[in-house]
């Protein structure tokens, strides 16, 4: 079984995000990066599938040479191959990104198609929900988003999507595309053996080829920070009067 996981290098969750003076990019001077959380679950899910059914997992990302870090991390937790689609930046619009990934997939599938292509439901930074759908449509393959369960049949893939009070179940013919949602599994940590192997693996490079899309970035804006203040009104019975005053200000009394 051949599985392709498409991942993205994003700022680490919880990090303080600053923008450049011109408002056109994220200031990465003191910023840590990681793989988007939905895509971490996709990689883990793919590794679990080949552990059960056999095969190989290829992890692909579009970006600069810095994104090799995310490819090697994926190899350290069980992926077989890594592919870097080289671009001058990762800040491409979804249309252009999908075109480049589609071209890369077609190049990788010259001999044999992937049985399953997995994307994160959305990236942790842009949250556009577009790249996986655009790529699936360009490849002419069925896609379901928001997946939290995957089972492999002889010629089909069964996918479960969580809804209020239960699950929707989809049966897709292979090859297919899935948008994985965080919660599909609990991603494993790399072992020392995995880390050492990832440093030695040879990554494949493909030059990104795609025309500019129709979306144009106007400006990034960092909202003003809100500062909360805690005031101790007192202790014991002596605080009662202050509590009554606060409730009166809130209109409770």
TAQUILIN-V316534 format. One line per field, one symbol per residue. psi: psi as a letter, one per 40 degrees, with the letter a starting at -180 (. if undefined). A space follows every 50 residues. Layout:
psi=???
//
This chain:
psi=hhhhhhihhiihheihhiiideeeihhedfhiiaihdddddddddddddd ddeiaihhhhihaaddedddddddddeeidihhhhhieiefiiddddddd ddddddddfddhihdhhhiidiieddfefdddddddddefiiihifhehh ihadeihhihhhiheaihhhhiiiiihihhihedahhiiiidddddddde ihhhhhhhhiiiaehhhdihhhiihhhihhhheaiadeedddddddddde ed.
//
